[in-house]
């Protein structure tokens, strides 16, 4: 669409949110400049490519289903205990503490799978349908690094303040929430692979609502743990801001760019 504002100014609008403005200072001179603003929607209102990455999406879904099936065969209550810990605090922790120590390899596999699901969801959210792109590998590595660093920081704080019981409880909850996030997102990701484009935005909104509830539950759980162990409110605020809220803001900034 071409709009003439004056005799000497022409403005052209394109679908990429760019404006081409031409200003004529005289009959023989023209100064031309271009204003482009990067625009990436929060939800994918454009169509997601279906046929181009159909084999990749199907392979990704089958591999994750096989991993979940193997984990289910290894320990019947492993996944159910993880999901139960998201909503119950005391009853499952003793069982999980023994399971994580004896089945650490399987929990690492679950953690890597969960990070893959979260990365796949974010990649579709930002219109990057290629699950194996360099950017997605970068996000996947950042999620795993965040988990390892968080475990290290919690261990260090427990050693400094001599609070081993709080450390054990926090570590178990970290494993549960990080793995549980991927398990909860996995059905939404599979639906997004094969759902019609007209329903994609609705699926994203429901998935984001579920993740928001899970993050809120996680923060409430940390507050319960810290208050029950009489941790200072100042330390509580520092922990929540530095290790929970700030990483979410960094991940949002990276993905939205």
C-alpha positions as CSV (number, residue, x, y, z in Angstrom):
1,X,0.0,0.0,0.0
2,X,1.4,3.4,-1.0
3,X,0.2,6.6,0.8
4,X,1.1,10.1,-0.3
5,X,1.2,12.4,2.7
6,X,2.4,15.5,0.8
7,X,3.9,16.2,-2.5
8,X,7.4,15.7,-1.2
9,X,7.0,12.8,1.2
10,X,6.1,9.2,0.3
11,X,5.6,6.5,3.0
12,X,5.4,2.8,2.1
13,X,4.2,0.2,4.6
14,X,5.3,-3.4,4.3
15,X,4.3,-6.6,6.2
16,X,7.6,-6.5,8.0
17,X,6.8,-3.3,10.0
18,X,9.2,-1.2,8.0
19,X,8.6,2.3,6.7
20,X,10.3,3.8,3.7
21,X,10.3,7.6,3.9
22,X,11.5,9.7,1.0
23,X,12.0,13.4,1.5
24,X,12.8,15.6,-1.5
25,X,14.6,18.7,-0.5
26,X,14.8,20.0,-4.1
27,X,14.0,19.0,-7.6
28,X,17.4,17.3,-8.0
29,X,18.2,15.9,-4.6
30,X,16.6,13.2,-2.6
31,X,17.3,12.0,0.9
32,X,16.0,8.5,1.6
33,X,16.0,6.7,4.9
34,X,14.4,3.6,6.2
35,X,12.9,2.9,9.6
36,X,12.6,-0.7,10.6
37,X,11.3,-2.0,13.9
38,X,11.8,-5.6,14.8
39,X,8.5,-7.1,15.7
40,X,8.0,-10.6,17.1
41,X,4.5,-11.5,18.4
42,X,4.1,-12.9,21.9
43,X,1.9,-15.7,20.4
44,X,2.2,-17.2,16.9
45,X,-0.7,-15.7,15.0
46,X,1.0,-16.6,11.8
47,X,0.8,-20.1,10.4
48,X,3.3,-22.7,11.7
49,X,5.0,-24.8,9.0
50,X,3.6,-28.3,9.0
51,X,4.9,-30.4,6.1
52,X,8.5,-29.1,6.1
53,X,9.3,-30.4,9.6
54,X,6.7,-33.2,9.9
55,X,9.3,-36.0,10.0
56,X,11.4,-34.2,12.5
57,X,8.4,-33.5,14.8
58,X,7.2,-37.1,14.6
59,X,10.7,-38.5,15.4
60,X,11.1,-36.1,18.3
61,X,7.7,-37.2,19.7
62,X,8.4,-40.9,19.3
63,X,11.9,-40.7,21.0
64,X,10.4,-38.9,24.0
65,X,7.6,-41.4,24.3
66,X,10.1,-44.2,24.2
67,X,12.2,-42.6,27.0
68,X,9.1,-42.1,29.1
69,X,8.1,-45.7,28.6
70,X,11.6,-47.0,29.6
71,X,11.5,-44.8,32.7
72,X,8.1,-46.1,33.5
73,X,9.4,-49.7,33.2
74,X,12.4,-48.9,35.3
75,X,10.4,-47.6,38.2
76,X,6.6,-47.7,38.3
77,X,6.3,-44.9,40.8
78,X,9.1,-42.7,39.6
79,X,7.0,-40.4,37.4
80,X,4.0,-40.4,39.7
81,X,6.2,-39.5,42.7
82,X,7.7,-36.6,40.8
83,X,4.3,-35.2,39.8
84,X,2.9,-35.8,43.3
85,X,5.7,-33.8,44.9
86,X,4.6,-30.8,42.8
87,X,1.5,-30.6,45.0
88,X,2.5,-32.4,48.2
89,X,5.4,-31.4,50.3
90,X,6.2,-34.0,53.0
91,X,4.9,-37.5,52.0
92,X,7.0,-38.1,48.9
93,X,10.3,-36.5,49.8
94,X,11.8,-39.4,51.7
95,X,11.0,-41.8,48.8
96,X,12.3,-39.4,46.2
97,X,15.6,-38.8,48.1
98,X,16.3,-42.5,47.9
99,X,15.2,-42.8,44.3
100,X,17.4,-39.9,43.1
101,X,20.5,-41.4,44.8
102,X,19.9,-44.9,43.4
103,X,18.5,-43.9,39.9
104,X,20.5,-40.8,39.2
105,X,21.2,-41.8,35.6
106,X,17.5,-42.1,34.8
107,X,16.7,-38.7,36.4
108,X,19.4,-37.1,34.3
109,X,17.8,-38.6,31.2
110,X,14.4,-37.2,32.4
111,X,16.0,-33.8,33.0
112,X,17.6,-33.7,29.5
113,X,14.2,-34.8,28.0
114,X,12.4,-32.1,30.0
115,X,14.9,-29.5,28.8
116,X,14.3,-30.7,25.2
117,X,10.5,-30.3,25.6
118,X,10.8,-26.8,27.0
119,X,13.2,-25.9,24.2
120,X,10.8,-27.3,21.6
121,X,7.9,-25.3,23.1
122,X,9.9,-22.1,23.1
123,X,11.1,-22.6,19.6
124,X,7.5,-22.9,18.3
125,X,6.5,-19.9,20.4
126,X,9.2,-17.7,18.8
127,X,8.5,-19.1,15.2
128,X,11.6,-21.3,15.1
129,X,10.2,-24.6,13.9
130,X,13.5,-26.3,13.4
131,X,14.0,-28.1,16.7
132,X,17.7,-28.9,16.0
133,X,18.8,-25.4,15.1
134,X,21.9,-23.9,16.7
135,X,19.7,-21.5,18.7
136,X,17.7,-24.3,20.2
137,X,20.8,-26.2,21.1
138,X,22.0,-23.1,22.9
139,X,18.7,-22.7,24.8
140,X,18.8,-26.4,25.7
141,X,22.4,-26.1,27.1
142,X,21.4,-23.0,29.1
143,X,18.5,-24.8,30.8
144,X,20.8,-27.7,31.8
145,X,23.5,-25.3,33.0
146,X,20.9,-23.4,35.0
147,X,19.9,-26.6,36.8
148,X,23.5,-27.5,37.6
149,X,24.4,-24.0,38.8
150,X,21.2,-23.9,40.9
151,X,22.1,-27.2,42.6
152,X,25.7,-25.9,43.2
153,X,24.5,-22.6,44.7
154,X,22.0,-24.4,47.0
155,X,24.8,-26.8,48.1
156,X,27.1,-23.9,48.8
157,X,24.5,-21.9,50.8
158,X,23.7,-25.0,52.8
159,X,27.4,-25.5,53.6
160,X,27.9,-21.8,54.6
161,X,24.8,-21.7,56.9
162,X,25.1,-25.4,58.0
163,X,21.6,-26.2,56.9
164,X,21.8,-29.7,55.4
165,X,18.1,-30.6,55.8
166,X,17.0,-27.5,53.9
167,X,19.5,-28.3,51.2
168,X,18.2,-31.8,50.7
169,X,14.6,-30.6,50.6
170,X,15.4,-27.8,48.1
171,X,17.4,-30.2,45.8
172,X,14.6,-32.7,45.7
173,X,12.1,-30.0,44.8
174,X,14.4,-28.6,42.1
175,X,14.6,-32.0,40.4
176,X,10.8,-32.4,40.7
177,X,9.8,-29.0,39.3
178,X,12.4,-29.0,36.5
179,X,11.4,-32.5,35.3
180,X,7.7,-31.9,36.0
181,X,7.7,-28.8,33.8
182,X,8.8,-30.8,30.8
183,X,6.3,-33.6,31.5
184,X,3.4,-31.1,31.8
185,X,4.5,-29.3,28.6
186,X,5.0,-32.5,26.5
187,X,1.3,-33.1,25.6
188,X,1.0,-29.4,24.6
189,X,4.1,-29.7,22.4
190,X,2.8,-32.9,20.6
191,X,-0.6,-31.2,20.1
192,X,1.2,-28.1,18.6
193,X,3.1,-30.4,16.2
194,X,-0.1,-31.7,14.6
195,X,-3.0,-29.3,15.5
196,X,-4.5,-27.1,12.8
197,X,-3.0,-23.6,12.7
198,X,-6.4,-22.1,13.7
199,X,-6.0,-23.7,17.1
200,X,-2.3,-23.1,17.7
201,X,-2.7,-19.8,19.6
202,X,-5.3,-21.3,21.9
203,X,-3.0,-24.2,22.8
204,X,-0.1,-21.8,23.5
205,X,-2.3,-19.8,25.8
206,X,-3.4,-22.8,27.8
207,X,0.2,-24.1,28.0
208,X,1.4,-20.8,29.2
209,X,-1.3,-20.6,31.8
210,X,-0.3,-24.1,33.1
211,X,3.3,-23.1,33.3
212,X,2.4,-19.9,35.1
213,X,0.5,-21.9,37.7
214,X,3.5,-24.3,38.1
215,X,5.9,-21.4,38.5
216,X,3.7,-19.8,41.1
217,X,3.4,-23.1,43.0
218,X,7.2,-23.4,42.9
219,X,7.7,-20.0,44.4
220,X,5.1,-20.7,47.1
221,X,6.9,-24.0,47.9
222,X,10.2,-22.2,48.4
223,X,8.5,-19.7,50.7
224,X,7.0,-22.5,52.7
225,X,10.4,-24.3,53.0
226,X,12.2,-21.1,54.0
227,X,9.6,-19.9,56.5
228,X,9.3,-23.4,58.1
229,X,13.1,-23.4,58.7
230,X,13.1,-19.8,60.0
231,X,15.2,-18.4,57.2
232,X,15.5,-14.6,57.2
233,X,13.1,-12.7,55.0
234,X,16.0,-10.8,53.4
235,X,17.7,-14.1,52.4
236,X,14.4,-15.3,51.1
237,X,13.9,-12.3,48.9
238,X,17.5,-12.5,47.6
239,X,17.1,-16.1,46.7
240,X,13.8,-15.7,44.9
241,X,15.0,-12.7,43.0
242,X,18.5,-13.9,42.1
243,X,17.8,-17.6,41.4
244,X,14.2,-17.8,40.3
245,X,12.8,-14.5,38.8
246,X,16.0,-13.1,37.2
247,X,16.7,-16.4,35.1
248,X,13.1,-16.3,33.8
249,X,13.6,-12.7,32.7
250,X,16.9,-13.5,31.0
251,X,15.3,-16.5,29.2
252,X,12.4,-14.3,28.1
253,X,14.8,-11.6,26.8
254,X,16.9,-14.1,24.9
255,X,13.9,-15.9,23.2
256,X,12.0,-12.8,22.4
257,X,15.1,-11.3,20.6
